Amino acid sequence: MAKFALYVPLKPKAGKAGDVEAFLKQGAQMALKEKGTVSWYALKEEDGKYSVFDTFDDEAGRDAHLNGDIAKALMANWSEMFEGELHISKIGILAEK
């Protein structure tokens, strides 16, 4: 069971929802190449916001992801596509089904 996770809330700027969805779909393809990433989810929430939730077996995998291409792309595009400040929550997974 993966015991480490990240959660990143995303609020697109006005008129950028389509760009955000395309960006997230590209991120899913990039995540396939990350050996330490167990799962990677791009979520569309009811209120027009988005988020990313991903899981890792260990801290090394999570750290590799945070220093990888997806994180770099997110930071490079943040001010153009998203409102507010970037907030990445490190989460511990207690149980799963």
Residue pairs with C-beta under 8 A, 6 or more apart in sequence:
1 93
1 96
2 38
2 39
2 55
2 56
2 57
2 93
2 96
3 56
3 57
3 58
3 92
3 93
4 55
4 56
4 57
4 58
4 59
4 61
4 62
4 90
4 91
4 92
4 93
5 53
5 54
5 55
5 56
5 62
5 90
5 91
5 92
5 93
6 52
6 53
6 54
6 56
6 62
6 65
6 66
6 88
6 89
6 90
6 91
7 51
7 52
7 53
7 88
7 89
7 91
8 51
8 52
8 53
8 74
8 86
8 87
8 88
8 89
9 49
9 50
9 51
9 87
10 20
10 49
10 50
10 51
10 52
10 82
11 48
11 49
11 50
11 82
11 83
11 84
12 19
12 20
12 48
12 49
12 50
12 81
12 82
12 83
13 80
13 81
13 82
13 83
16 80
16 81
16 82
17 48
19 81
20 50
20 81
20 82
21 44
21 50
23 73
23 77
23 81
24 42
24 50
24 52
25 42
26 73
27 40
27 42
27 52
27 70
27 73
27 74
28 40
28 42
30 69
30 70
30 73
31 37
31 40
31 54
31 70
34 40
34 61
34 64
34 65
34 68
34 70
35 61
35 64
36 56
36 57
36 58
36 60
36 61
36 62
36 64
36 65
37 54
37 55
37 56
37 61
37 65
38 54
38 55
38 56
38 57
38 61
39 54
39 55
40 52
40 53
40 54
40 55
41 52
41 53
41 54
42 50
42 51
42 52
43 50
43 51
43 52
43 53
44 50
45 51
54 65
55 93
56 62
56 65
62 90
65 71
66 88
74 86
75 86
78 86
